[in-house]
Amino acid sequence: MLKLKSQSGIILMMSLILLLLLTLIATTSLETSLLEEKMRANYYSRSVALQAAESSLREAEAFISGNNLTFNPLKLSAGPFQGSDCVQGLCPLIGTPLWSVVNFNWLEKGRAFSGQLKNVVQAPRYVIELMHIVQSSDTSRVLATFRITTIAWGLDSSTFVQLQSYFKVPISAFVY
C-alpha cells in the first residue's frame, strides 16, 4: 500500500519540462522553414530578374546590329548619341554615365524591352552608349563599340538586376 504523503509531483514537473522542450524545438523548426521559404522566394525573384535582364541585353544587341534605318550611330549632326541627355535609351558618352546617377529615371529615359516576359513586375529597360570607333586589330575594318546597360525587375519592384555588356559592330553594318 502506497502512502499519499510520500508523493511530491516530480512526474508533473518532468512532463512540463519535456513539453516546454518540445515546444521550443517545434517553434525553431517552424522559424527555420519560414526563413528557407523566404530565401527561396527571393532567389526565384532574382532569377526571374536576371533572365529578364539577359533578354534585354540580347534585344539591345539585335537593335544595334539590325538593319534599322532610324539607328545610325555615325551620324554626327542630330545623331542618336548627340546632346546631353538620353533619348529613347540612346545616351551620349559624357564623363560619368547618365544611367549611373542615383535619380536616373529608367522608365522615361531607358528603352523598353519589346518582348513578353512572365512573372516580372515591369518590362526591363536598357540604355546604349557609343563608346568609341576604332580599326580592328587586322585593320581590315572599322568597329564601333557600344556599352549596353540594362535593368530588370523580378516578382516585385524591390528585386532588380542590372547587367552591362560591350558590343562591337563593323561600321559597314550601318545603313546611311
Order of alpha helices (4+ residues) and beta strands (2+ residues): alpha-beta-alpha-beta-beta-beta-beta
